[in-house]
Amino acid sequence: MDKSITHSAPARAAYLGGLGIAVAGAVLFSTKAIVAKLLYRYQIDAVTLIAFRMLFSLPVFAAIAIWKMRTQPPLSKADRWRLIGMGLVGYYLSSFLDFLGLQYITVGLERLILFLTPTFVLLISSTVLKQHISRRQWLALLTSYCGIVFVFLHDLQGGGNVALGATLVTGSAAAYSIYLLMSGEMVKRLGTLRLVSYAMCVSSAACIGQFFLLRPASMLIQPLPVYGLSLVNGLLCTVAPVLMTMVAVERIGAGTASQAGMIGPVSTLFLGALLLGEPVTSWQLGGTALVLSGIYLLSKK
């Protein structure tokens, strides 16, 4: 009896540690919406915002990519083209549409829409890959989308370009869903760290190149808070969550790690109220509960 307790205690500690890392990673990743809203107060646009984000995160991902290039066998030509496509769709297009949409909607609605990514993966798998969707999965989809409609109709009453912002962020979620489907087979061969570092380098090149094509170099000169917030956006809201999620998956498995990610929309809702003064209404809480319920049903599947 005593021996089993001593053996289970380290396992339990490791599990709780992995769970804590997964939760912290989800909260940090969700915080990028808060940071983006704070950056927009300095009159910068989405092109500049995403360029600064990648400028600060690129050195870390480039270092990992170089390390993997030296220690792993070279990629095939086909894999190189796939990685370029994944980097452009998954991190460049998805991030750009997300930051564009954040100019028009609250961080609470943005995070809820992005949290529909698993449902987009399911719908694409059904329509394109002809995979069967069970009744339980349809119920999960319906529950999640009811939650989004709930919050969307409430935010629409506040005026502004809420519909445009929601459409852009929905496009972001769809783009990231395509990236996830593309990465499914490659991640088994290349490994998560190698795949992500290569794709992020491609995305960084696209985001930074876009900035120099569309904006004058003088826009690199910004107030000091812009550099500080961009550093937070690049390292704490981009690099750290990616690495923390990988560590969590190794410790507690992908299923449990993804369920821990459900804290993301909730944390964004309350951080938005605390740091941005966005109200937390019963509509938002109800919509959040519906979305999380639907995603929980999918994650159990």
NUBAZA-647278 format. One record per atom (N, C-alpha, C): residue in one letter; x, y, z. Coordinates in steps of 0.2 Angstrom, whole numbers, padded with zeros to 4 digits, always signed. Each point is the difference from the previous one (the first is absolute). Example, Ala and Ser with C-alpha at 12.3 -4.5 7.8 and 13.67 -1.06 7.14 Angstrom:
% residues 2
A+0066-0028+0039A-0004+0006+0000A+0004+0006+0000S-0002+0005-0004S+0004+0006+0001S-0004+0005+0003
***
This chain:
% residues 301
M+0004-0006+0000M-0004+0006+0000M+0004+0006+0000D+0005+0000+0005D+0005+0006+0000D+0004+0001-0006K+0002-0006-0003K+0004+0000-0006K-0004+0003-0006S-0007-0002-0001S-0004+0003-0005S-0001+0008+0000I+0000+0002+0007I-0001+0007+0001I+0006+0004-0002T+0006-0003+0002T+0006+0004-0002T+0001+0000-0008H-0002-0006-0003H+0000+0000-0007H-0004+0005-0004S-0007+0001+0003S-0005+0004-0003S+0001+0007+0001A+0004+0002+0006A+0001+0007+0001A+0004+0004-0005P+0006-0003-0002P+0003+0003-0006P-0004+0001-0006A-0003-0006-0002A-0004+0000-0006A-0006+0006+0000R-0003+0000+0006R-0005+0005+0001R+0003+0007+0000A+0006+0001+0003A+0003+0007-0001A+0002+0002-0007A+0002-0005-0004A+0002+0001-0007A-0006+0002-0004Y-0006-0004+0002Y-0006+0002-0004Y-0002+0007+0002L-0001+0001+0006L-0002+0007+0002L+0005+0005-0003G+0006-0001+0000G+0005+0005-0003G-0001+0001-0007G-0002-0006-0004G-0001+0001-0007G-0007+0003-0001L-0005-0001+0004L-0006+0004-0001L+0001+0007+0002G+0004+0002+0005G+0001+0007+0001G+0004+0003-0006I+0004-0003-0003I+0004+0003-0006I-0005+0001-0006A-0005-0005-0001A-0004+0000-0005A-0005+0006+0001V-0002+0001+0006V-0005+0006+0002V+0004+0006-0001A+0006+0001+0002A+0004+0006+0000A+0001+0002-0008G+0002-0005-0004G+0001+0001-0007G-0007+0002-0003A-0005-0003+0002A-0007+0003-0003A-0001+0007+0001V+0001+0002+0007V-0001+0007+0002V+0004+0005-0004L+0007-0002+0000L+0005+0004-0004L-0002+0001-0007F-0002-0006-0003F-0002+0001-0007F-0006+0004-0001S-0005+0000+0004S-0006+0004+0000S+0002+0007+0001T+0005+0002+0004T+0001+0006+0002T+0003+0005-0006K+0002-0004-0006K+0002+0004-0006K-0006+0005-0002A-0006-0002+0001A-0005+0005-0002A+0000+0006+0004I+0001-0001+0007I+0000+0006+0004I+0006+0004-0002V+0006-0003-0001V+0006+0004-0002V-0002+0004-0007A-0003-0003-0004A-0001+0003-0007A-0005+0006+0001K-0005-0001+0004K-0004+0006+0002K+0004+0006+0003L+0004-0002+0004L+0004+0006+0004L+0005+0003-0006L+0002-0004-0004L+0005+0003-0006L-0004+0004-0004Y-0006-0001-0002Y-0004+0004-0004Y-0002+0007+0003R+0001+0001+0006R-0001+0006+0003R+0006+0005-0002Y+0005-0003-0003Y+0006+0004-0002Y+0000+0002-0008Q-0006-0001-0002Q-0002+0001-0007Q+0004-0003-0005I+0002-0007+0001I+0004-0004-0005I-0006-0005-0003D+0002-0002-0006D-0005-0004-0003D+0002-0008+0000A-0004-0004-0002A+0001-0007+0000A+0006-0002-0003V+0002+0003-0006V+0006-0002-0004V+0006+0001+0005T+0000+0006+0003T+0006+0002+0005T+0000-0004+0006L-0006-0002+0003L+0000-0004+0006L+0003-0007-0001I-0002-0003-0006I+0002-0007-0001I+0007+0000-0002A+0003+0005-0003A+0007+0000-0002A+0004+0001+0007F-0002+0004+0004F+0004+0001+0007F-0001-0007+0004R-0006-0003+0000R+0000-0007+0003R+0005-0005-0002M+0000+0000-0007M+0005-0005-0003M+0007+0002+0001L+0002+0006+0000L+0007+0002+0000L+0002-0002+0007F-0004+0000+0005F+0002-0002+0007F+0000-0007+0001S-0004-0004-0003S-0001-0007+0000S+0005-0004-0004L+0002+0003-0006L+0004-0003-0005L+0006-0003+0002P+0004+0004+0004P+0007-0003+0002P-0001-0006+0004V-0005-0001+0004V+0000-0006+0004V-0002-0006-0005F-0005+0001-0004F-0002-0006-0005F+0006-0001-0005A+0003+0005-0002A+0006-0001-0004A+0005-0004+0003A+0002+0001+0006A+0005-0003+0004A-0002-0008+0000I-0007-0001+0002I-0002-0007+0000I+0000-0003-0007A-0001+0003-0005A+0000-0002-0007A+0007-0002-0002I+0005+0004+0002I+0007-0001-0002I+0002-0006+0004W-0002-0001+0006W+0002-0006+0004W-0002-0006-0003K-0007+0000-0002K-0003-0006-0003K+0003-0001-0007M+0002+0005-0004M+0003-0001-0006M+0007-0004+0001R+0003+0001+0005R+0007-0003+0001R+0000-0007+0003T-0006-0001+0004T+0000-0007+0003T-0005-0004-0003Q-0004+0002-0005Q-0005-0004-0003Q+0002-0001-0008P-0003-0006-0003P+0002+0000-0007P-0004+0005-0004P+0003+0002-0006P-0003+0005-0004P-0007-0001-0002L-0004+0005-0002L-0007-0001-0002L+0000-0002-0007S-0005-0003-0002S-0001-0002-0007S-0003+0007-0004K+0000+0000-0006K-0002+0006-0004K-0008+0001+0001A-0003-0006+0000A-0008+0001+0001A-0001+0002+0007D+0004-0002+0005D-0002+0003+0007D+0002+0007+0001R+0005+0002-0004R+0002+0007+0001R-0006+0005-0003W-0003-0003-0006W-0006+0004-0002W-0006+0000+0004R-0001-0006+0003R-0005-0001+0005R+0001+0005+0006L+0006+0001+0003L+0001+0004+0005L-0001+0007-0002I+0002+0002-0006I-0001+0007-0002I-0008+0002+0000G-0003-0005-0003G-0008+0001+0000G-0003+0000+0007M+0003-0004+0004M-0003+0000+0007M+0002+0006+0004G+0006+0003-0001G+0002+0006+0003G-0004+0006-0002L-0002+0000-0007L-0003+0006-0002L-0008-0001+0002V-0003-0006+0000V-0007+0000+0002V-0001+0000+0007G+0004-0004+0004G-0001-0001+0007G+0002+0005+0005Y+0006+0004-0002Y+0002+0005+0005Y+0000+0007-0003Y+0001+0000-0007Y+0000+0007-0003Y-0007+0002-0001L-0004-0004-0004L-0007+0002-0002L-0004+0000+0006S+0000-0005+0004S-0004-0001+0006S+0001+0006+0005S+0006+0002+0002S+0002+0005+0004S-0002+0007-0002F+0001+0001-0007F-0001+0006-0003F-0008+0002+0000L-0004-0005-0001L-0007+0001+0000L-0003+0001+0007D+0003-0004+0005D-0001+0001+0007D+0001+0007+0002F+0006+0003-0001F+0001+0006+0002F-0004+0006-0004L-0001-0001-0006L-0005+0004-0003L-0007+0000+0003G-0002-0006+0001G-0007+0000+0004G+0000+0003+0006L+0005+0000+0004L+0001+0003+0007L-0001+0007+0000Q+0000+0003-0006Q-0001+0008+0000Q-0007+0001+0001Y-0005-0005-0001Y-0007+0002+0000Y-0004-0004+0005I+0003-0005+0003I-0004-0004+0005I+0003+0000+0007T-0003-0002+0005T+0002-0001+0006T+0005-0006+0001V+0005-0001+0004V+0004-0005+0001V-0004-0007+0002G-0005+0001+0004G-0004-0005+0002G-0004-0004-0006L-0002+0004-0005L-0003-0003-0006L+0005-0003-0004E+0006+0003-0001E+0005-0002-0004E+0003-0007+0002R+0001-0001+0007R+0002-0006+0003R-0005-0005-0001L-0006+0001+0000L-0006-0005+0000L+0000-0003-0008I+0001+0005-0004I+0000-0002-0007I+0006-0004-0002L+0006+0002+0002L+0006-0004-0001L-0001-0007+0004F-0004-0001+0005F+0000-0006+0003F-0005-0005-0003L-0003+0003-0006L-0004-0005-0004L+0005-0004-0005T+0007+0001+0000T+0004-0003-0004T-0001-0008-0001P-0001-0003+0006P-0001-0008+0000P-0007-0001-0004T-0005+0004+0000T-0006-0001-0004T+0001+0001-0007F+0005+0005-0002F+0001+0001-0007F+0004-0006-0003V+0005-0003+0004V+0003-0006-0002V-0004-0006-0001L-0005+0000+0004L-0005-0006-0001L-0005+0001-0006L-0002+0007-0001L-0004+0001-0006L+0004-0001-0007I+0007+0002+0000I+0004-0001-0006I+0001-0007-0001S+0001-0004+0006S+0001-0007-0001S-0006-0004-0003S-0006+0003+0002S-0006-0003-0002S-0001+0002-0008T+0001+0006-0001T-0002+0002-0007T+0005-0002-0005V+0007+0001+0002V+0005-0001-0005V+0003-0007+0000L+0001-0003+0006L+0003-0006+0001L-0006-0006+0001K-0006+0003+0000K-0006-0005+0000K+0000-0004+0006Q+0002+0002+0006Q+0000-0003+0006Q-0007+0000+0003H-0002-0005+0003H-0007+0000+0003H+0000+0004+0007I-0006+0004+0001I-0001+0004+0006I-0005-0004+0004S+0001-0001+0006S-0005-0004+0004S-0005+0005+0003R-0006-0002+0003R-0005+0004+0002R+0003+0004+0006R+0004-0003+0004R+0003+0004+0006R+0005+0006-0003Q+0003-0002-0005Q+0004+0006-0003Q-0004+0005-0003W-0005-0001-0003W-0005+0005-0003W-0003+0004+0006L-0001-0003+0006L-0003+0003+0006L+0005+0005+0002A+0007-0002+0000A+0005+0004+0003A+0001+0006-0005L-0001-0001-0007L+0001+0006-0004L-0006+0005+0001L-0006-0003+0000L-0006+0004+0001L+0001+0004+0007T+0002-0003+0005T+0001+0003+0007T+0005+0006-0001S+0006-0001-0003S+0005+0005+0000S-0002+0006-0005Y-0003-0002-0005Y-0002+0006-0005Y-0006+0004+0003C-0004-0003+0004C-0006+0004+0004C+0004+0005+0004G+0005-0003+0004G+0004+0005+0004G+0003+0006-0003I+0003-0001-0006I+0002+0005-0004I-0005+0005-0002V-0006-0003-0003V-0005+0005-0002V-0003+0004+0006F+0000-0003+0006F-0002+0003+0006F+0004+0006+0001V+0006+0000+0000V+0005+0005+0002V+0000+0005-0006F+0000-0002-0006F+0000+0004-0006F-0006+0005+0000L-0006-0003+0001L-0006+0004+0000L+0000+0006+0005H+0003-0002+0006H+0001+0005+0005H+0005+0005-0002D+0006-0002-0002D+0005+0005-0002D-0003+0005-0006L-0004-0003-0004L-0002+0003-0006L-0004+0006+0002Q-0004+0000+0006Q-0004+0006+0002Q+0005+0006+0001G+0006-0001+0002G+0005+0005+0001G+0002+0004-0006G-0002-0002-0006G+0001+0004-0006G+0007-0002-0002G+0003+0004-0005G+0007-0001-0002G+0000-0005-0006N+0006-0003-0001N+0001-0005-0006N+0000-0007+0004V-0004-0001+0004V+0000-0007+0003V+0000-0006-0005A-0005+0001-0004A+0000-0005-0005A+0006-0001-0004L+0003+0005-0002L+0007+0000-0004L+0005-0003+0004G+0001+0002+0006G+0005-0003+0005G-0002-0008+0001A-0006-0001+0001A-0001-0008+0001A+0001-0004-0006T-0001+0003-0006T+0001-0004-0006T+0008-0001-0001L+0004+0005+0002L+0007+0000-0001L+0003-0005+0005V-0003+0000+0006V+0003-0005+0005V-0002-0007-0002T-0007-0001-0002T-0002-0006-0003T+0005-0003-0005G+0002+0005-0005G+0005-0002-0005G+0006-0003+0003S+0002+0004+0005S+0006-0002+0004S+0000-0007+0003A-0006-0002+0003A-0001-0007+0003A+0000-0005-0006A-0003+0002-0006A-0001-0005-0005A+0007-0001-0003A+0004+0005-0001A+0007-0001-0002A+0004-0004+0004Y+0000+0001+0007Y+0004-0004+0005Y-0003-0007+0000S-0006-0001-0002S-0003-0007+0000S+0003-0004-0006I+0001+0004-0006I+0003-0003-0006I+0008-0002+0002Y+0003+0004+0004Y+0007-0001+0002Y+0000-0006+0004L-0005-0001+0005L+0000-0006+0004L-0001-0007-0004L-0004+0001-0005L-0001-0006-0004L+0006-0002-0004M+0003+0006-0003M+0006-0002-0004M+0006-0002+0005S+0000+0001+0006S+0006-0002+0004S-0001-0006+0003G-0006-0003+0000G-0001-0007+0003G+0004-0005-0001E+0002-0001-0007E+0004-0006-0002E+0008+0002+0001M+0001+0007-0001M+0007+0002+0000M+0003+0000+0007V-0004+0002+0005V+0002+0000+0007V+0003-0007+0002K-0003-0005-0003K+0002-0007+0002K+0007-0001-0002R+0002+0002-0006R+0006-0001-0003R+0006+0005+0002L-0002+0006+0001L+0005+0006+0001L+0000+0001+0008G-0005-0001+0004G+0000+0002+0007G-0003+0007+0000T-0004+0002+0006T-0003+0006+0001T+0005+0006+0000L+0005-0001+0004L+0005+0006+0000L+0003+0002-0006R+0002-0005-0004R+0003+0001-0007R-0005+0004-0005L-0006-0003+0000L-0006+0002-0004L-0001+0007+0002V-0002+0002+0006V-0002+0006+0002V+0006+0006-0001S+0006-0002+0001S+0005+0005-0001S+0001+0001-0007Y+0000-0004-0004Y+0001+0001-0008Y-0006+0004-0002A-0006-0002+0002A-0006+0004-0002A+0000+0007+0002M+0002+0001+0007M+0000+0007+0002M+0005+0004-0003C+0006-0003-0002C+0005+0004-0004C-0003+0002-0007V-0004-0004-0003V-0003+0002-0006V-0005+0005+0001S-0004+0000+0005S-0005+0005+0002S+0003+0006+0001S+0006+0000+0004S+0003+0006+0002S+0003+0004-0006A+0003-0004-0005A+0002+0003-0006A-0005+0004-0004A-0006-0004+0000A-0006+0003-0003A-0003+0007+0003C+0000-0001+0007C-0003+0006+0003C+0005+0006+0000I+0007-0001+0001I+0004+0005+0000I+0001+0003-0008G+0000-0005-0004G+0001+0002-0007G-0007+0005-0002Q-0005-0002+0002Q-0006+0004-0001Q+0000+0007+0002F+0003+0000+0006F+0001+0007+0003F+0004+0004-0004F+0006-0002-0002F+0004+0004-0004F-0003+0002-0007L-0004-0005-0003L-0003+0002-0006L-0006+0005+0000L-0004+0000+0006L-0005+0004+0001L+0001+0006+0004R+0005+0000+0004R+0001+0006+0005R+0007+0003-0001P+0001+0006+0001P+0007+0003+0000P+0004-0003+0006A+0006+0000-0001A+0005-0003+0005A+0000+0005+0007S-0002+0006-0002S-0001+0005+0006S-0005-0002+0005M-0004-0005-0002M-0006-0002+0005M+0003-0005+0005L+0007-0002-0001L+0003-0004+0005L+0001+0004+0007I+0001+0007-0001I+0001+0004+0006I-0007+0002+0003Q-0001-0003+0006Q-0006+0000+0003Q+0001+0003+0008P-0005+0002+0003P+0001+0001+0007P+0003-0006+0004L+0003+0001+0006L+0003-0005+0004L-0005-0006+0002P-0006+0002+0002P-0005-0005+0002P-0002-0005-0006V+0001+0003-0006V-0002-0005-0006V+0005-0006+0000Y+0007+0002+0001Y+0005-0005+0000Y-0001-0005+0006G-0002+0003+0006G-0001-0004+0006G-0006-0005-0001L-0005+0002-0002L-0006-0004-0002L+0001-0005-0005S+0004+0002-0005S+0001-0005-0006S+0005-0005+0003L+0005+0002+0004L+0004-0006+0003L-0004-0005+0004V-0005+0003+0004V-0005-0005+0004V-0004-0004-0005N-0002+0003-0006N-0004-0003-0005N+0004-0006-0003G+0006+0002-0002G+0005-0005-0003G+0002-0006+0004L+0002+0002+0006L+0003-0005+0004L-0005-0004+0005L-0004+0004+0004L-0004-0002+0005L-0007-0003-0003C-0002+0003-0006C-0006-0002-0003C+0000-0004-0006T+0007-0001-0002T+0001-0004-0006T+0005-0006+0001V+0006+0002+0002V+0005-0006+0001V-0002-0004+0006A-0001+0003+0006A-0001-0003+0006A-0006-0005-0001P-0006+0002-0002P-0006-0005+0000P+0002-0006-0005V+0003+0001-0005V+0002-0005-0005V+0004-0006+0004L+0005+0003+0003L+0005-0005+0003L-0003-0003+0007M-0004+0004+0003M-0004-0003+0006M-0005-0005-0002T-0004+0001-0005T-0005-0005-0003T+0004-0006-0001M+0006+0000-0004M+0003-0006-0002M+0002-0004+0007V+0003+0004+0005V+0002-0004+0006V-0006-0003+0003A-0006+0004+0000A-0006-0003+0003A-0002-0006-0003V+0000+0000-0007V-0002-0006-0004V+0004-0006+0002E+0007+0001+0001E+0004-0006+0001E-0002-0002+0007R-0002+0004+0005R-0001-0002+0007R-0007-0003+0001I-0005+0003-0003I-0007-0002+0002I-0004-0002-0006G+0003+0000-0006G-0003-0002-0006G-0004+0005-0004A-0001+0000-0006A-0003+0005-0004A-0007+0001+0002G-0004-0005+0001G-0007+0001+0002G-0001+0004+0006T+0003-0002+0006T+0000+0004+0006T+0002+0007-0001A+0006+0001-0004A+0003+0007-0001A-0005+0004-0004S-0004-0003-0005S-0005+0004-0004S-0006+0002+0005Q-0002-0005+0004Q-0005+0002+0005Q+0002+0006+0005A+0006+0000+0002A+0003+0005+0004A+0000+0007-0003G+0000-0001-0007G+0000+0007-0004G-0007+0003+0000M-0005-0003+0003M-0007+0003+0001M+0001+0006+0004I+0005+0001+0004I+0000+0005+0004I+0001+0007-0004G+0003-0001-0006G+0001+0006-0004G-0005+0005-0001P-0006-0002-0002P-0005+0005-0001P-0002+0003+0006V-0001-0004+0006V-0002+0003+0006V+0005+0005+0003S+0007-0001-0001S+0005+0004+0002S+0000+0007-0004T-0001-0001-0006T+0000+0006-0004T-0006+0004+0001L-0006-0003+0002L-0006+0004+0002L+0002+0005+0006F+0003-0003+0005F+0001+0003+0006F+0006+0005+0000L+0005-0002-0004L+0006+0004-0001L-0002+0006-0004G-0005-0001-0005G-0002+0006-0004G-0004+0005+0005A-0004-0002+0005A-0003+0004+0004A+0005+0004+0005L+0005-0004+0002L+0005+0003+0005L+0005+0005-0004L+0002-0002-0005L+0005+0004-0004L-0002+0005-0005L-0006-0002-0003L-0003+0005-0005L-0006+0003+0001G-0003-0002+0006G-0007+0003+0002G-0005-0003-0004E+0000-0005-0003E-0005-0003-0004E-0005-0004+0005P-0007+0002-0001P-0004-0003+0005P-0001-0008-0001V-0001-0003+0006V-0002-0007+0000V-0007+0000+0001T-0004-0002-0005T-0007+0000+0001T-0003-0008+0001S-0006+0000+0001S-0003-0007+0001S+0000-0003-0007W-0001+0004-0005W+0000-0003-0007W+0006-0003-0002Q+0006+0003+0002Q+0007-0003-0001Q+0001-0006+0004L-0002+0000+0006L+0001-0006+0004L-0004-0006-0002G-0006+0002-0002G-0005-0006-0003G+0003-0002-0006G+0002+0004-0005G+0003-0002-0006G+0007-0004+0001T+0004+0002+0005T+0006-0003+0001T-0001-0007+0003A-0005-0001+0004A-0002-0006+0003A-0002-0005-0006L-0004+0002-0005L-0002-0004-0005L+0005-0002-0004V+0005+0005-0002V+0006-0002-0004V+0004-0005+0003L+0001+0001+0007L+0005-0005+0003L-0004-0007+0001S-0006+0000+0001S-0004-0006+0000S+0001-0004-0006G-0001+0003-0006G+0001-0003-0006G+0007-0003-0002I+0005+0004+0002I+0007-0002-0001I+0001-0006+0005Y-0003+0001+0006Y+0002-0006+0004Y-0003-0007-0002L-0006+0001-0003L-0003-0006-0004L+0004-0003-0005L+0003+0005-0004L+0005-0002-0005L+0006-0003+0002S+0003+0003+0006S+0006-0003+0003S-0001-0007+0003K-0006-0001+0003K-0001-0007+0002K+0000-0005-0005K-0003+0002-0006K+0000-0004-0006K+0007-0002-0002
***
